[in-house]
């Protein structure tokens, strides 16, 4: 599990907040957003979310390969679509869904936004940008709103209130449309819509706690009680009311929550909550002991899980992570090799395995194998900047400076760092053979960087300014 970026931003002007508002459509209205903690990358959780979502996307006639999933380190219960076909899930929502049916209800709602084209008016420019810019856009907007305690009120008082209320009404209409579309997708795939209703009930409790009795015309979303009322009668008539998801999905959902809880909560709290002998409980405790640097307790737990399920790629991955950070490189390499073999389509596991190959003083064969793995991983998931960083390291060890600078330019693009993009692309152009595919790609990145720098300079307010820093993850010390 990885948290690869943390971005701190200054206050945003009205125009900036409006751009963010138009570029994102969230599940529920909240008074303010907490400071964005960054993006979490985890192969197991992402695969679970994708497997759960794919039937819904197909029901909406979307190409699953065109939809991207991201997990945002936020405690609030929320999910949203941004920059086109990118769905962001807050960790707070993932932990709050008592059943997978509740989560698939959220997925169906957000898919309704994508299929309905609800972002087209406000996010056309962002949707055309590279995914790194989309991610930065989302985190910037969330952080800007989080930094202003009265952000919602400031928006309403900063400009013509009639125009703003019309804009908010447009968003509320989109939400109702997404609710109806989401319901239809669940009906189409034969899954009970009761989970969607349960999720709205949960959101109503939070709405009362945070908003009290808000002005319904000052919200981007219809009040949850209105959404519940509209949905309840439809759910009661559904022929799929009792059609739950499979026990296998239940198990994967419980594992996802145990893993998140193990990595995100204090170890003592994890031990108190997960005291049983079932798989999710032992998984959570293994993570908690690992985070406490107690491998004498963590390794036997993960080895016990592997004894029961030796072909589980994610148990092998966690063991590899424990061993690698303990400096037991050869053992970690074996665990990661098995994990990537068992889940051959996972770019994150492939990159982790490559990292073990590059540790220490790798042989020529290990360097070449790592490059092959990382080139494939970065093509499959270009949004994972760790792959680009490792690829630059591997190219450097192979005395391929042009390719190394190009990989660093790609990595900078994932951080939306236009200055680093431009510098690294220019260095790559000095080293790469002219007219080669890599040379042409470096030219494209340099042009893109110059355009991004111009956009940031021209943007109203400090939306694209502020301090950017990367922090060590509570999930993995990179």
C-alpha positions in Angstrom: 0.0 0.0 0.0 1.4 3.3 -1.0 0.7 7.0 -0.5 2.9 8.7 -3.2 2.1 12.3 -2.9 1.0 15.0 -0.5 0.3 18.5 -1.8 -0.2 21.6 0.3 -1.9 24.6 -1.4 -2.8 28.1 -0.5 -6.2 29.7 -0.5 -8.1 29.8 -3.8 -10.1 32.6 -5.3 -13.7 32.2 -6.3 -13.0 31.4 -9.9 -10.6 28.6 -8.8 -13.2 27.0 -6.5 -15.8 27.3 -9.2 -13.5 25.5 -11.6 -13.0 22.7 -9.1 -16.7 22.6 -8.3 -17.5 22.1 -12.0 -14.7 19.5 -12.5 -15.9 17.2 -9.8 -19.2 15.5 -8.9 -19.3 14.0 -5.5 -21.6 11.5 -3.7 -22.6 13.8 -0.9 -22.3 17.5 0.0 -20.0 18.2 2.9 -19.4 21.6 4.6 -15.6 21.6 4.1 -13.1 19.1 2.8 -10.1 18.1 5.0 -6.6 18.7 3.8 -5.9 16.2 1.1 -3.5 13.6 2.4 -2.6 12.2 -1.0 -3.3 9.1 -3.1 -3.0 5.6 -1.9 -1.9 2.9 -4.3 -2.5 -0.7 -3.4 -2.7 -3.6 -5.9 -5.3 -5.6 -3.9 -7.7 -2.9 -3.1 -7.6 -1.4 -6.6 -8.2 -4.8 -8.2 -11.2 -5.4 -5.8 -12.7 -2.0 -6.7 -12.1 -2.7 -10.4 -13.7 -6.2 -10.3 -16.7 -4.8 -8.4 -17.1 -1.9 -10.8 -16.6 -3.6 -14.2 -20.1 -5.1 -14.5 -21.6 -1.7 -13.6 -19.4 0.0 -16.2 -20.5 -2.5 -18.8 -24.1 -2.0 -17.9 -23.6 1.7 -18.6 -21.9 0.8 -21.9 -18.5 2.2 -20.8 -15.2 0.6 -21.7 -13.7 -0.6 -18.4 -10.2 0.2 -19.6 -11.2 3.8 -20.0 -12.2 4.3 -16.4 -9.5 5.0 -13.8 -9.8 4.4 -10.0 -7.9 6.3 -7.3 -8.1 6.1 -3.6 -7.8 9.4 -1.7 -6.5 9.4 1.9 -9.5 11.1 3.4 -11.6 10.2 6.5 -14.8 11.7 5.2 -17.4 9.5 3.6 -17.3 10.5 0.0 -16.6 9.5 -3.6 -16.5 11.6 -6.8 -15.7 11.7 -10.4 -13.2 14.2 -11.8 -11.5 15.1 -15.0 -13.6 12.7 -17.1 -13.6 9.0 -16.4 -11.7 9.1 -13.1 -13.4 7.9 -9.9 -11.9 8.9 -6.6 -12.9 7.0 -3.4 -12.2 8.4 0.1 -10.8 5.8 2.5 -13.5 7.0 4.9 -16.1 5.7 2.5 -14.4 2.4 1.9 -14.3 1.8 5.7 -17.9 3.0 6.2 -19.5 0.6 3.7 -20.8 -2.2 5.9 -21.5 -4.4 2.9 -20.2 -4.7 -0.7 -23.7 -3.9 -1.8 -23.4 -0.4 -0.3 -20.1 0.1 -2.1 -21.4 -1.1 -5.5 -24.3 1.4 -5.0 -21.8 4.2 -4.7 -20.0 2.9 -7.8 -23.3 2.8 -9.7 -24.0 6.4 -8.8 -20.6 7.7 -9.8 -20.9 5.7 -13.1 -24.1 7.6 -13.7 -22.1 10.8 -13.7 -19.6 9.5 -16.2 -22.2 8.0 -18.5 -24.4 11.1 -18.3 -21.5 13.4 -19.3 -22.1 15.5 -16.3 -18.5 16.8 -16.2 -18.4 17.9 -19.9 -19.3 21.6 -19.3 -16.9 22.2 -16.4 -14.0 20.0 -16.9 -13.3 19.8 -20.7 -9.9 21.4 -20.4 -8.9 19.2 -17.4 -10.2 16.1 -19.1 -7.8 16.6 -22.0 -4.8 17.0 -19.7 -2.6 14.2 -18.6 -3.7 12.2 -15.6 -1.0 13.9 -13.4 -2.7 17.2 -14.0 -6.1 15.8 -13.2 -4.8 14.3 -9.9 -3.2 17.6 -9.0 -6.4 19.4 -9.9 -8.4 17.2 -7.6 -6.0 17.4 -4.6 -5.6 21.2 -5.1 -9.3 21.8 -5.0 -9.8 19.6 -2.0 -7.0 21.2 -0.1 -8.1 24.7 -1.0 -11.6 24.0 0.3 -10.2 22.4 3.4 -8.1 25.4 4.2 -11.1 27.7 4.3 -13.5 27.0 7.1 -16.2 29.1 5.5 -15.4 28.1 1.9 -19.0 27.3 1.0 -20.3 30.6 2.4 -17.5 32.6 0.8 -18.4 31.2 -2.6 -22.0 32.2 -2.1 -21.2 35.7 -1.0 -18.4 36.4 -3.4 -20.5 36.7 -6.6 -24.0 37.1 -7.9 -26.1 34.8 -5.7 -28.8 34.1 -8.3 -26.2 32.8 -10.8 -24.6 30.7 -8.1 -27.9 29.2 -7.0 -28.6 28.3 -10.6 -25.3 26.6 -10.8 -26.0 24.6 -7.6 -29.4 23.7 -8.9 -27.7 22.3 -12.1 -25.5 20.1 -9.9 -28.5 18.9 -7.8 -30.2 17.9 -11.0 -27.1 15.9 -12.0 -27.1 14.1 -8.7 -30.7 13.0 -9.0 -30.0 11.9 -12.6 -27.0 9.9 -11.4 -29.1 8.2 -8.7 -31.6 7.1 -11.2 -28.9 5.9 -13.6 -27.1 4.0 -10.8 -30.4 2.3 -9.9 -30.9 1.2 -13.5 -27.4 -0.3 -13.7 -27.9 -2.4 -10.6 -31.2 -3.6 -11.9 -29.5 -4.5 -15.2 -26.7 -6.6 -13.6 -29.2 -8.2 -11.1 -27.8 -6.8 -7.9 -30.0 -5.6 -5.1 -30.3 -1.8 -5.0 -30.9 -2.0 -1.3 -27.2 -1.2 -0.7 -27.6 2.1 -2.4 -30.5 2.9 -0.1 -28.4 1.8 2.9 -25.6 4.1 1.8 -28.0 7.1 1.6 -29.3 6.3 5.1 -25.7 6.4 6.4 -25.1 9.7 4.6 -28.2 11.2 6.1 -26.8 10.6 9.6 -23.7 12.4 8.6 -25.6 15.2 6.9 -27.5 16.0 10.1 -24.3 15.9 12.1 -22.3 18.2 9.8 -24.9 20.5 8.2 -27.8 20.7 10.7 -30.7 22.2 8.8 -29.0 23.6 5.7 -30.6 25.8 3.0 -31.4 23.2 0.3 -30.8 25.8 -2.4 -27.2 26.4 -1.2 -26.2 22.8 -1.7 -24.7 21.1 -4.7 -26.7 17.9 -3.9 -30.4 17.4 -3.1 -30.9 16.7 0.6 -30.3 13.0 1.4 -33.8 12.5 2.8 -35.2 13.6 -0.6 -33.0 11.1 -2.4 -34.0 8.4 0.1 -37.7 9.1 -0.4 -37.3 9.0 -4.2 -35.3 5.8 -4.1 -37.2 3.8 -1.5 -40.3 3.1 -3.5 -38.2 2.0 -6.5 -36.2 -0.4 -4.3 -39.3 -1.9 -2.8 -40.5 -2.9 -6.3 -37.2 -4.3 -7.5 -37.2 -7.9 -8.6 -33.6 -8.2 -7.4 -34.2 -7.0 -3.8 -32.8 -10.2 -2.3 -30.0 -10.7 -4.9 -26.9 -10.2 -2.8 -23.3 -10.4 -4.1 -21.4 -13.6 -3.7 -19.7 -14.8 -0.5 -16.3 -14.4 -2.2 -17.1 -10.7 -2.7 -18.1 -10.5 1.0 -14.7 -11.9 1.9 -12.8 -9.6 -0.4 -14.7 -6.6 1.0 -13.8 -7.6 4.6 -10.2 -8.1 3.6 -10.1 -4.6 2.0 -11.4 -3.0 5.2 -9.1 -5.0 7.4 -6.1 -4.0 5.4 -7.1 -0.3 5.3 -7.8 -0.3 9.0 -4.5 -2.1 9.8 -2.5 0.5 7.8 -4.4 3.6 8.8 -5.3 3.2 12.5 -3.1 3.0 15.5 -1.9 -0.6 16.1 -3.6 -0.8 19.5 -6.9 0.1 17.9 -6.4 -2.5 15.3 -5.7 -5.2 17.9 -8.8 -4.2 19.8 -11.0 -4.4 16.8 -9.6 -7.5 15.1 -9.2 -10.1 17.8 -10.7 -13.1 16.0 -9.0 -15.9 14.1 -10.7 -15.3 10.8 -8.7 -14.3 7.7 -9.5 -10.5 7.8 -8.6 -10.3 11.6 -5.2 -12.1 11.1 -4.5 -10.0 8.1 -5.2 -6.7 10.0 -3.0 -7.8 12.9 -0.2 -8.9 10.6 -0.2 -5.3 9.2 -0.4 -3.7 12.6 2.6 -5.8 13.9 4.5 -5.0 10.8 3.9 -1.2 11.2 5.1 -1.6 14.8 8.3 -3.2 13.5 7.5 -6.4 15.2 8.3 -9.0 12.6 8.5 -11.8 15.2 4.7 -11.4 15.4 3.9 -10.2 11.9 5.7 -12.9 9.9 4.1 -15.9 11.6 0.7 -14.4 11.0 1.3 -13.9 7.3 3.0 -17.3 7.0 -0.1 -18.8 8.6 -2.3 -17.2 6.0 0.1 -18.3 3.2 0.0 -21.9 4.5 -3.8 -21.8 4.0 -3.8 -19.8 0.7 -0.3 -20.2 -0.9 -1.5 -18.8 -4.2 -2.8 -15.5 -2.9 -0.7 -12.8 -4.5 -1.4 -10.2 -1.9 -0.4 -12.3 1.1 2.9 -12.9 -0.8 3.1 -9.2 -1.5 2.8 -8.2 2.2 5.4 -10.8 3.1 7.8 -9.4 0.5 7.1 -5.9 1.8 8.0 -6.9 5.4 11.1 -8.7 4.3 12.4 -6.0 2.0 12.1 -3.3 4.6 13.9 -5.6 7.1 16.8 -5.8 4.6 16.2 -9.5 3.7 16.4 -8.8 0.0 16.7 -12.3 -1.4 13.7 -13.5 0.6 11.7 -10.4 -0.4 12.6 -11.0 -4.0 11.3 -14.5 -3.9 8.0 -13.3 -2.3 7.5 -10.5 -4.8 8.4 -12.8 -7.7 5.6 -15.2 -6.6 3.2 -12.3 -6.1 3.8 -10.9 -9.6 3.6 -14.4 -11.1 0.2 -15.0 -9.4 -1.1 -11.6 -10.5 0.6 -11.1 -13.8 -1.5 -8.1 -14.9 -0.7 -6.0 -11.8 1.6 -3.1 -12.7 2.1 -2.3 -9.0 3.3 -5.8 -8.1 5.5 -5.9 -11.2 7.1 -2.6 -10.1 7.7 -3.9 -6.6 9.4 -7.0 -7.9 11.6 -4.9 -10.1 12.6 -2.8 -7.1 13.9 -5.9 -5.3 15.9 -6.8 -8.5 17.5 -3.3 -8.4 18.4 -3.4 -4.7 22.1 -3.6 -3.8 24.4 -4.4 -6.7 22.2 -6.1 -9.3 23.7 -8.2 -12.0 23.3 -7.3 -15.7 20.6 -9.9 -16.0 18.7 -8.5 -13.0 19.0 -5.0 -14.4 17.6 -6.1 -17.8 14.8 -8.0 -16.2 13.9 -5.0 -14.0 13.8 -2.8 -17.1 11.5 -5.2 -18.9 9.2 -5.3 -15.9 9.1 -1.6 -15.4 8.6 -0.7 -19.1 5.6 -3.0 -19.1 4.3 -1.6 -15.8 4.7 2.0 -16.8 2.9 1.4 -20.1 0.0 -0.4 -18.4 -0.4 2.2 -15.6 1.5 5.4 -16.5 -0.1 7.1 -13.5 2.1 5.2 -11.1 5.1 7.5 -10.7 7.2 4.9 -8.7 7.5 2.8 -11.9 9.0 5.8 -13.7 11.4 6.6 -10.9 12.6 3.0 -10.7 12.9 2.9 -14.5 15.1 6.0 -14.4 17.3 4.3 -11.8 17.5 1.2 -13.9 18.4 3.1 -17.1 21.0 5.0 -15.2 22.7 1.7 -14.1 22.6 0.6 -17.7 24.3 3.8 -18.9 21.2 5.0 -20.8 21.1 8.7 -19.7 18.6 9.8 -22.4 16.1 7.2 -21.4 16.7 7.9 -17.7 15.9 11.6 -18.2 12.8 10.8 -20.2 11.6 8.5 -17.4 12.1 11.3 -14.9 10.2 13.6 -17.2 7.3 11.1 -17.2 7.5 10.9 -13.4 7.3 14.7 -13.1 4.2 14.7 -15.4 2.5 12.4 -12.9 3.3 15.0 -10.2 2.2 17.8 -12.5 5.6 19.4 -11.9 5.9 21.4 -15.1 9.3 22.8 -14.3 10.8 19.4 -13.7 9.0 18.1 -16.8 10.6 20.7 -19.0 14.1 20.3 -17.6 14.2 16.5 -17.8 12.7 16.5 -21.2 15.3 19.0 -22.5 18.1 16.8 -21.0 16.6 13.7 -22.7 16.5 15.5 -26.0 20.3 16.2 -25.7 21.0 12.4 -25.3 18.4 10.6 -27.4 18.7 9.8 -31.1 16.8 12.3 -33.1 13.6 11.2 -34.6 13.5 8.1 -32.4 10.1 7.3 -30.7 11.7 8.3 -27.3 13.0 11.6 -28.8 9.5 12.4 -30.1 8.0 11.6 -26.8 10.5 13.9 -25.0 9.5 16.7 -27.5 5.8 16.1 -26.6 6.5 16.3 -22.9 8.5 19.5 -23.3 5.7 21.1 -25.2 3.2 19.9 -22.7 5.3 21.3 -19.8 5.6 24.7 -21.5 1.9 24.8 -21.9 1.2 23.8 -18.3 3.6 26.5 -17.1 1.7 29.0 -19.1 -1.6 27.8 -17.8 -0.4 28.0 -14.2 0.9 31.4 -14.7 -2.3 32.6 -16.2 -4.6 30.9 -13.7 -6.5 33.3 -11.4 -5.4 33.1 -7.9 -2.8 30.8 -6.4 -4.6 27.6 -7.5 -1.4 26.1 -9.0 1.0 27.6 -6.5 2.1 26.6 -3.0 4.4 24.1 -1.4 4.7 20.6 -2.8 6.4 17.9 -0.9 6.4 14.1 -0.7 6.1 12.4 2.7 6.9 9.0 3.9 3.8 6.9 3.7 2.2 5.4 6.9 1.7 2.4 4.6 5.1 1.9 3.1 8.5 3.6 3.7 9.7 4.1 0.2 
